[in-house]
Amino acid sequence: MERNLVPSYETLGRQSTVPDIIRAQVSHILCLTGNQAVGLLAKALEMNDADNAKKAYQLVMNAFEPAIALAKNQVVAYAGISAAYGMVSKRSESHEYAKRGLAELAEMRRFAPNVNLNRVFPPEALDQMEQHLRSLLAW
């Protein structure tokens, strides 16, 4: 409610009634919110603003964890949580989520011959996400 996400959700049932599609769309909305929160977290940490860092960190988790619960293959959410954990020096947790994201990417690629992923993602998107997740393991 505090992030005013309800209006974004209201139109979803009108576009599609397929539950998997609606879950993926809600997950995407949550990821957009989580990505904004990662930026807020970075800025708050840079400014040594502990109160806003705590709020941003909580928003990151409150956005990305349900995004994953709704769409297990939401690789952006794994990367976002991994980055947030890395920013607050929780290295093992950061690595855990980066590895989970890499595992989901591998699974997506495994099914790629049966699904035309280029219709969903630009051809280089999966490679870029893999590089990003691997960079999070270097923290």
N, C-alpha and C positions, 0 to 999 in steps of 0.2 A: 504494500500500500504506500509506504513512504517513498518509493521510487516511481510511483504512478504507472505501474505496469498493467493495471487492469484494462485501460483502454486499448493497449496493444493486444491483449488476449481476447477482447470482446469480439473482434471481427473474425477470429480463427474458425469458429464453427460455421460461419457463412461461406468460407472459401472451400472447405472440405469437411466431410463428415467421417473420414477415415481416421480412426484413433491413432494409428502409427504416425500419420502425417501431422496430426494436431500435436502429438507429443513432441515430434521433431521441431515443429514451429515454436512451441513454448520453450523448448531447450535452446533454440537459437536466440530467442528474445532474452533468455537468462544469460546466455553467453555474451551478448552485446552489453548487458548491464555489468557482468563480471569483468569484461575487458576495460570498461570505464573505471571500475573500482581498482583494478590493478594500477592504472595510471594515477588515481588518487592516492593509493598506497605509496607508490614511488615518490610522489611529490611530498606527501606528509613525512615520510622517512627522511627525505632530503632536507626538509625544513626542521627536523627534530621535533615535530608536532605529534607527540605520543597519543593524544586524544583522538585526533583525526586519523592517525595511522591505525589505531585500534578499530575505529568505525569502518574504515576502508577495508581492512583485513577481514572483518566480520562480513561485510557485504560481498567480498570476493567469495568467501566460503558459502554464504547463503545463496549466491547466484550459481556458482559452478557445481556444487554438490548435487542440487536437484536437477541441474542440466544433465549431469551424467546419469542420474537415476531415471530420467525420462528418455534419454537416448544414449545408450552405453557407448556408442561409437562417436560421441561428440568430442573429438580429439582436441578441439580448442579449449574445452573445459579442463582437460588434463593438463594442458600446457599452462593455463592460467593459474590453476592451483599450485602447480609445480613452481612457477615463477614467484607467486606470493610466499610460499614456504621458503624459497631461496632468499627472498628479500628480508625475511625475519630470522634468518640463520637456522632454519630447520632443514638441514641438508638431507637427512635420511628420508624425511617425508617428501621433500622436493624430488629426490631421485625416484622414490616409489611412484609418484604420479607421472613423472616423465617416462618411466618404464611402462607403466600401464597405457599411456598414450601411444608409445611405440608399438606395444602389443596390439592395440586396436587398429593402428595403421597397417600392421602386417596382416591382420585379419581382413581388413578392407581390400588390401591388394590380393590376398589369396582368393577372394571372391570376384576380383576384377574381371576375369575372363567371362563370368556369367552376367556381369552388370557393366554397362557402359559408364564408367565413372567420369569420363570426359563430359557427359551431359550434366553432371552434378558439380564437378570441380574443374577448374582450368587444369590442363595437363601437368603443369609444374607445381600446383598447390600441394599435393601430397609430398613431393620431394622437399618443398620449402618447410612444411610442417615437421617432417622427419628431421631436417637439419636443425630446426628450432628446438625440438625436444632433445636432440642429442647435445645441443649447446647447454641446455639446462642441466644435463648430467655432468658437465664440466665444472659446475659451480662448486 
